[in-house]
C-alpha cells in the first residue's frame, strides 16, 4: 500500500470516528512500524494509533515450527504483528483484572487504526527525570505485575469486543530471540561470522538456558514492561496507578521476563532502592520466595539481554538507526551481570569468545 493510500484510509477512519477536525500532535517514533499522535478536540483528548499490518503475519495457534519459519519473524517469535485487535483484547483483559490499560473509543482492526484513551504525559521515565519518587513508582509497577501474574493465563484473551489467542513463549521463540545475539552482534562489531564449531557450542549453551526456562512456572507476560511503556496515574489506586502501554505482544511466559524488562532497563539506570521496592511489593502480594524469583530473573534476564543486544545491533547495522548504539553499553552491562551467575558459566564463556571486544566497543558508542 502506498503512503498516500494509507493517509487516505486514516483520514476516512478519523472522519468516521468523529476526530477528523482534531488537532494532532505526533509522538516520536520507536523501533516498531506503529506511530501515535495526540488528538485534541476542545476539552477532549485521545490518542491515534496507526499500526500498519506487519511485514509478516502473527503466529496461528496451530502453526508448527516449519510453518512459523516460513511465515517470518512475527510468527517465529510469536509477536502480534502490531494487530489492533490483539492490543484491545489484552487491554480489556487487563482492565478486568483491575489494571489500567487504555480504553477503546474507535477501531478499524482490518487496516490497523484506533482511537484510544489518553493517559497523559506521565510516562515513568519522564516523571522520574522530573523528580518523582522512583521507589514509589517502581513499587506500584511491582504490585501491578503481581496482580497480572496471580491471575490464570487464559488460552483466549477477550476484551473490548475482540478475542486474541495467548500463545506460549516456547522454545522456538526463545531460540529465535537469543540467536539475534550471535547473528548480529559480531556483524555490528565488524567481526567475521562465528565458525560452525562455535555455532554448535552456542546452540548447546543456548539450549541449556532454554531447558532451565521451560521448567519454570508460567504466567501471563506483557513482554515489554519498562519505564517507557508505563504511565503514572496518580489519581488512581493500587496497581491501577500504573498505565500499561505496548501490551499487544503478551504471551504465556514467566514473571521473571517482565521483571527483567522492568529492572534491567536498556534506556535508564534503575536505582537499587527502586529495584528493591518493585521486588518487595511483588513478593508481599504474590507470596513467592525471594530466592526463587531472583534466580528466575537472572536466567530469563540473560536470555532477554542476549535478545536486546542482538536487536540493538541489528537496528544499527542493518537499519541505520544509530541512536540505539547509545543504549548498548547499559544492555551489555545487564548481560554481564546476569551471566555472572554460576549456572550460566557456559554461556558467559561463549559470549566472551564471540564478542571479546564488545564491551570496549559499546563503551566507545556512548
N, C-alpha and C positions, 0 to 999 in steps of 0.2 A: 504494500500500500504506500502511495506517495505521501509526502508530508502535507501537501495541500488537501488530499483526501482525508487524512487524519484530522486536520484542523476543521474541515467541514463537518465531519462526524461529531467532533467535540462541541462545535457551536450549536448544532442541532440538539445534542444532548442537554446542554445548558439551557437552551430555549425551552425545551420540554419540561425540564426540572424547575423552571422559574428563576434561574440565576443568570440569564444571558446579559442582563444590564448591570450586574455586579462589577464593582472594581476588583481587579485581580492583582495580587502581589505574589510573584513567583518565589519559591524557595530554592536554595542552591541544590544542584543535582548531587546524586551519590553514585555508588558503584552499580546500581541497577538501571534498568531501562525506564523505570517509573519516574514521573515528575508530579510535583504538587504545587498548588497555588492557593493562597487565602482569598476567599470571596467575601466582599464587604458590600452589603446592601442595606443602607440605613443603619439601624442598630443591630441587624442580623449579621452573624459571622458563620462561615462554613469553610471547609477545605475541599478543593477539587483534586481528586486523584485521577491521573491519566496513566493507565497501566496497559500499554500495548501488549498484545499476545506475545508470549515469549518466543525466542528463536527456535526452541524445541518444546514439545508439549509436556505437560506433567505426567507423572507415572500412573498408569492404570493399576488398580489394586491387584489384578491378576497377572501382571506382566512378569515374565521370567527374566533371568539375567541377560540372555541373548537379546531379547526384545528391548530391554532397557538400554543396553549398549547401542543398539541400532537407532533408538529414538533420540538419543542425545543426552546432554548434560542434565537437564531438569529431571528426566526420568531416572537417570543413573543415580543422582544424588538425592532423589525424592524431594525436589523443590516444587513449589506450586506454580511456577512459571508466571508469577505476578497476577494470578487469577483473582478477579474481584470477588467471585463467589466464595473462594477459599478464605479471603480476608474476613468477609462479613459472617460467614458461618462460624468461624473461630471467634470473632468478636462477640457474636451473640452468645456463644457458649461461655466465654469468659464472663460476660455480664451476668449470666445466670448463676455463676459461682460467686457473685458479689465483687467481682473485679471491674476495673474501668477500662473498657475498650470503646473506640469511637462508635457513636450511634450512626445509623444509616438514614440519610434523607432522600436519596435517589440513586439509582444504579442502572447501568447498562452493562451486564455481565458479558454479553457477546462481544462487544467492542472494547471493553475494559475502561469504563468511566464510572466514577462515583462522586457523589457529594456527601461528605461525612461531617460529623461533629468536630468542631474546632476546640481543641483542648487548650489553646492559648500558647504562649511562648515559654512556658516554664519547663523546658527540657532540663533534665537533671544536670547535664554538663554545664549549661549556661547558668542555672541557678547557683551551682556551687562556685563557679567563677565569680559570681556577683556577691558571694559571701554567705550563702545559705549553709545551714548546719549539715555538713556532709554525712556524719554518722546517723543523723535523724532520717535523712532521705534513704540511705542505704538500709537502715533497719526496716523502713516501710517496704523497700524492694524485697528484702528477705522474707517479710511477712506475706507479701503478695505471692512469692514463689511457693511458700508453704501451702497457701490456700489452693493454688493451682495443682500442686503435686499430690496433695492429700485426696483429691477427688479422683474417682476411677477414670481412666483414659478410655473414652468410647471408641468403638470401631468407626462410627459415623458421627461427625460433629454437625450439629444442627443449630442454626441461629439466624435471625433476620430473614427468615423465609428461604434460606439457602442450606444445602447439605454438602458436606465435603468429607471424603474418607481420611481418617487419621492413620497414616501408614507408619510402619515401623522403621526407625533409623537402623537399618540392618547392616549386615557385613559388607555387602556390595557398596552401599552408600558410604560407609566408613572408609573402605579401601579407596574409593574414588577420591574422597576428600583428602585423605592422608597422602595419596600419591601426587597431589598437586605440589607438595614439597620437592619430591625427587624429580618431578618433571620440569619444574620452573625455577627453583632456587639456583641450581647450577647454571641455568641459562642466564638468569639475572646477574650472577657473579662472573659471567663470561668464562665459565669452565666447560670443558668437554662433557658430553653425556656420560653418566656412570657406565662402567663396564657391565657385561652380563653377570659376572660373578658378584659385583656389588649389588646389582639389582636383585639377584637371588637372595642375598643376605638381607636386603631391605624388605623384601616380601616376607621373609621369616620373622624379622623383628616387628614389622607392622602387624602381621597376623597374631603374634603373641600378645600385643596390646589389645587387639580386637577380641581375641579369645577371652581376655580378662573382662572386657567391657560387656560381653554377652552374658556373663554370669551375674551382672548387677541388676538390682530391681528396676523395673521400668516405671516411667511417669510421663504424663503429657509434658512436652518440652517445647517452648516457644522458639528456641534455637538462636535467636538474635537479640538476647536480653541484655542490654547495656545502656550506659548513661545517655547516649544519643537517641535512644528509642524509648525512653521513659520520660513522662511529663509529671511534674509535681502539681497535684491538685489539692492545695492546702485546705479548701473548704469542704472536703470530703473526709470520711472517717476510715480508720484502719487500713486494710490493704487496698481499699478503693481510692486512697490518696495517690496511687501510682497509675498514671495513664499509660496504656500499652499501645505502642506503635509497631509496625512492621512485623505482624504476627502471622502472616499468611502461610509461612513455611513450617508451622507446628507439626510435630511428629510424636510417635511413641518413642521417647528417648530416655534420658536419665536426668535426675536432679542435678548431678554433677556437671552436666553440659551447660545448663542455664547458669549455674554458679560460676563456671569457668568464664562464660561470656561477661558476667557481671563484675567479677573480681579481677580477671586478667584482661582488662580493657586495653585495646590496642591504641586508643586515642587519648587516654588520660591515665594518670597515676592515681590509683585508689589508695587512700591512706590506710595504715594498719588499723586505726580506730574505726574507719568506715567498714572495712572488711570484717572486723570483729562484730560490729553492730549488725551487719547483714546475717552473718552466721549465727549469732546469738538469737536474733529474732526468729530465724528459721528453726533452730533447734528447740527453742522454747515452745513453738507452736506445733512442730511435727513430732517431737519426742524422739527423734533419731539420735543415734550415738555419734558424738563428735568425731571420734577416730575413724569410724566407717565412712562418714561423709567426707572428711578431709582426704582419705585415701581415694575415694571416688573422684573427687575434684582433681586430684593430682593426675590420675590416669587419664580421665577424659580431657583434662586441661592440656595434657601432652598431645593427644590426638587433635584437639582443636587448634593448638598453636602450630602444629605442623601444617594444618589446613590453611590457617590465616597467613602464615609466612608464604605459602605457595600462592594463595590468592593475590597477595600484595605484589609478589614477584611477577606474576602474570599480568596484573594491571599495569605495572611499569614497563616490563619488557615487551609485551605483546600489544598493549592498548595505548601506551604512551601517556598514561595518567601518572605523571611524575610526582604528584603530591603524596601518593601512597608510600613512596620510599621514606618519607619523614616519619611514618608510623613503625617502620621496620625495626629500628633499634629497640623500642619498647617490646615489640612482639617477640623478638629474638631473646630478650631477657626473660620473658614469660616462659618460653620454650626451655631455656637453660635451667630455670628454677624447677620446672616440673620434671625434667629429665634427671634432676639430681636425686630423685627417689631411687633407692637400691633396686627395686623391682623393674626399673626402666633402664638398667645399665646397658643392655644390648642395643637399644635404640639410641641411647646417648653416644655410644662409641661410633655408631654408624653415621649419625648426623655430623659428628666431628670429622669423619672421613670424607663425607660427601661435600661438605662446605667448610673446610678448615679455616678459610679466611673470611667466613661470613660475618663474624662479629665485628671485625675491623672494618669491613666494607659498609656494614649497616651504620656504624658509628660515623663514618665519613658522610653519610647521607643526611645527617641531622641539620 
